[in-house]
Amino acid sequence: MTAPSTVETAAAADVPTELTDGYHLVVDALKMNDVDTIYGVVGIPITDLARLAQAQGIRYIGFRHESNAGHAAAIAGYLNKKPGVALTVSAPGFLNGLVALANATTNCFPMVQISGSSERHLVDLKQGDYEEMDQLAAAQPFVKAAYRVSRVEDIGRGIARALRTAISGRPGGVYLDIPAAVLGAIMPKAEGDRTLSRLVDPAPRQLPAPEAVDRAIELLASAERPLIVLGKGAAYAQADAKVRQFVESTGIPYVPMSMAKGLLPDDHPQSAATARSLALKKADVVMLIGARLNWLLGHGRAGWNPDAKFVQIDIDPKEMDSNQPISAPLVGDIESVLDALAERTKPGQITAPSAWREELGARSAQNVAKMAARLEADPHPMQFMGALKAVRDVVRAHPETYIVNEGANALDIARNVIDMHVPRHRLDSGTWGVMGIGMGYAIAAAVESGAPVVAVEGDSAFGFSGIEIETICRYKLPVVTVIMNNGGVYRGDDTNPYDDAPSPTTLMSAARHDLLIEAFGGKGYRATTPAEVTAALTEALASGGPALIDCVIDPSAGTESGHISHLNPKGITVGNITPAKK
């Protein structure tokens, strides 16, 4: 072979090398792993990252506050069963997003928050850089995992690691820190491309041990009053047909947690939701499917049969025995566990005695009749029940509609009034009971599904994220926000007997939330009767555009802290407090 001449070598050296940078590598890594939407708020140092993502075909949904963008990413992860991605700036923006990331972790939603950050050498010596903060250290106590990318050639690995961690095992929130210098770093494109990888089987099946399955079958078969509790983990699993087959083949009554409503329709004959108190009090064997014995279930103590034995399906073995002894732990993913149960259960081996089903059915019928009487009442001023019955009746004609729900009384009463028939279509405050999820969840549900969304909000809860109605209008999303406006936190008739300042729970009684959305180009309605709620919601859903209905509720309606007033500590009563002298 003839060696290349000096001229040929020089010519080759003059050929420019194609380059890439940290921005491009982040976007390329996300696209390679099928991330098609980012929710965020731009600013230094990630504005160009959002621009580039959009230019490369990734949807970017820009919010007004990072917490709301984070909540959107979290619920997108829940709905899609793959990590939702939020993008924030450094320090304050990162901290705003961290609330949603921690909430995602608590609720077991797969989510990755990517934040720009200050230069490490300045942060570590505390030299006072722009928005200086050790974000990795701040995030670690509140998330499933936190990682930092310190070199541009590690971006692909960092993205892959974050996505896999978020979705594998028990899903949760993952923080990924990328300093500004890494985003701006340049390297040869060919070398950069070699650093990227596509995840293989990021959420592998986890099968239960055969002896564990047999133990659970024997316990369920011995039950006289068996009960199934369906949690939002069962809805997240998207094993809908297998859940239904197990419930119906055994005949066991079930109680759905709020975000599991619709996994089986609320009017299913085996639903014991309207006889929940009796079911918990008397059940002798309880099977938890994607549900945890946390405060939402009284830790398995308050209101439960003290002799109840538990079967629990959970992918995390550490969850077992967290509050009560679990007699038959089934560690694995829900679909695999249900497959194993179906395979190893003999026909007719697990049944629910007819006397137990009839007892629950009779109590359900009584409670349904009582609720029907309350719903038929039409007092003036309008009550929560009347407004929510109107919402229920309109939404029944649109079963594809997603319901987002937050507040105190607005949450508690809507959960009991608005029945669900489709899985994963009720999205609410969840395990943490956090307020402010409303508009973020509503936006993500509309973006990810294209279906209409009705966000039922307490007027106090709406205030946490209400500015995002501008985002809804900017993107022309089919979201109708329905505000239960009783003029207060919990209720609007509290008074301050000591001076002219509003009481701690008082909001503006004359607030016109309907005018807010009109300022951004949406359609506003004000409703003072259930008939007006019906007309407004019917018209709003038909329009397919952004709308807001301000439902004027009796200020005296509602109770302190809703259904969880028992969690308020008891001290010296307010009536015994002596006002300070001025």
Salt bridges, closest charged atoms under 4 A:
ASP21 OD1 - HIS24 ND1 2.75
ASP34 OD2 - ARG198 NH2 2.71
ASP48 OD1 - ARG51 NH1 2.76
ASP124 OD1 - ARG120 NH2 2.34
ASP134 OD1 - ARG120 NH1 3.95
ASP134 OD1 - ARG148 NH2 2.99
GLU153 OE2 - ARG151 NH1 3.41
ASP154 OD2 - ARG151 NE 2.89
ASP154 OD1 - ARG157 NH1 3.59
ASP177 OD1 - ARG148 NE 3.50
ASP193 OD2 - LYS189 NZ 2.85
ASP214 OD2 - ARG344 NH2 2.77
GLU224 OE1 - ARG225 NH1 3.82
ASP240 OD2 - ARG424 NH2 2.74
GLU248 OE2 - ARG244 NE 2.92
GLU248 OE2 - HIS268 NE2 2.77
ASP266 OD2 - LYS261 NZ 2.55
ASP267 OD2 - HIS421 NE2 3.61
ASP314 OD2 - ARG170 NH2 2.64
ASP316 OD2 - ARG170 NH1 3.94
ASP316 OD1 - LYS318 NZ 3.26
GLU319 OE1 - ARG170 NH1 3.19
GLU335 OE2 - LYS242 NZ 2.95
ASP339 OD2 - ARG205 NH2 3.38
ASP339 OD1 - LYS242 NZ 2.99
GLU359 OE2 - LYS282 NZ 2.72
ASP378 OD2 - HIS380 NE2 3.96
ASP393 OD2 - LYS389 NZ 3.11
ASP393 OD1 - ARG392 NH2 2.92
GLU400 OE2 - HIS398 ND1 3.95
ASP412 OD1 - ARG415 NH2 2.84
ASP419 OD2 - ARG396 NH2 2.83
ASP428 OD2 - ARG426 NE 3.10
GLU448 OE1 - ARG59 NH2 3.82
GLU470 OE1 - ARG64 NH1 3.13
GLU470 OE1 - ARG474 NH2 2.83
ASP493 OD1 - ARG491 NE 2.84
ASP499 OD2 - LYS582 NZ 3.85
ASP514 OD2 - ARG512 NH2 2.80
ASP550 OD1 - HIS513 ND1 2.94
